[in-house]
Amino acid sequence: MRIGDLARETGVSRRLLRYYEEQGLLRPRRLANGYREYGDADVAAVRHIRTMLAAGLPTAVIARLLDCVHDDGDRMVPTACPGMVANLQRERRRIAENIERLQTSQRALDTMLATVHQQPR
């Protein structure tokens, strides 16, 4: 299938599919005329990429983990590839640290808002 077909099948824009290719996440076969040729495995790969992006993983990490997942019906299942657990744990810590920073910011804003609301108008 061509890139437009893959875009329709996955709901992902052509531009984003090209970006995934630039990042090494997709490796379509190139035809003699330079067109990209995608297969069913690419449809699954795009679903996996979207699932991992939704989990907050950056594309560099996804590139390392993409070969470590497969489909089990309608869901993506990770397998125990070398480095899989360490990568996921590191990303979870990074996300937890970001959440903590955001909560600190939120508390500071709440304090400022409470102070402003207490002032006479």
N, C-alpha and C positions, 0 to 999 in steps of 0.2 A: 504494500500500500504506500501511497505517497504521503507527504507531510500534511496535506489538507485532509486526507482521510483519517490520519492519526489524530489530528486536531478535532475533527468531528467525533471520532470514537471516544476520545478521552475528555473532551470539553476543555482542553488546554490550547491556548493560542499557538499559532505557528511560530510567532516570535519567541514565546517561552520555550517551545520545543527546540528551537535553534540554540537558545541559551543553554538548555540542558545538554545539548551536544557539545557546545563550547566548554562546558564544565566537565566533560567526560562522563556524564551520566547516561547518555544515549550514544550508541555507536551504530548508526544505520549503515547499511551497505550502500555503496555508491555505484550507480549505473554508469555505463559508458558515456552517457550524455550529461553526467554530473548530478542527476537527480538523486535524491535520497530514497532508499527503499526500506520501508519498515515492515516488521512482521508482528505476529501475535505476542511474541516475547517483549516487544517494545511497548505494546499496550499495557502489559502487566508491569513493566518497568516504570512507566509513567504513573500508574496507580501507586506503586510503591514509593516513588519519589514524592508524590503529593501527600501520602500518608506520613512520611518522615518529615517533610517540611511542616506539616500541621503539628507535628510533635515538637517543633522548634529546632530541629537539627539543621545546621548550615550545610550548604551543598558540598563543601570539602569533606565533611564527615559522611554524608550520604554516599559520596563517591567510594569511600572505603567500605561501606556497609551494604551497598546495593546488591552485591553478589551473595550476601549472607541471608537473604530473605526469599521466601517463596509464597505462593498462594495456597491456602487451604480453604477451598470454597470461595466465599466472598471476602475473606480476611487475609491480611498479610501476616505471615508467621516468620519470626527470626530464627535462624539456626545458630548453633554455637560455633561460629567461626572464630579463629584467633583474633583477639582484640575487640570482639563484639561487646562483651560485657564492660570492658574497661572504657571503650568509647562511649557507650550509653551512660555509664556512671559519671564520666567526666562531663558530658553534656547536661546530665541531670543536676550536677553540682553547679554548673554555670547558670542554668536556668533558676535554680534555687537562690543563688546569689543575686541575680537580677531581680527576682521577686522581692527579696529582702530590701534591696536598694529602692525599689519602687514603693514598698510599704513605708519606708522611712520618709521618702518624699511625700507620700500621701499624708502621713501624720503631720509633717511640717506644714503642708497646705491646710489641713484641718485646723491646726492651731492658729494660723493666720486668718482663716475665715472666721473662726470663733471670736477672735479679737476684733475683727472688723464689725461683726454683727453686734458686739457689745457696745460699740461706740455710739454715742447719740448722733442723730442725723440732723 
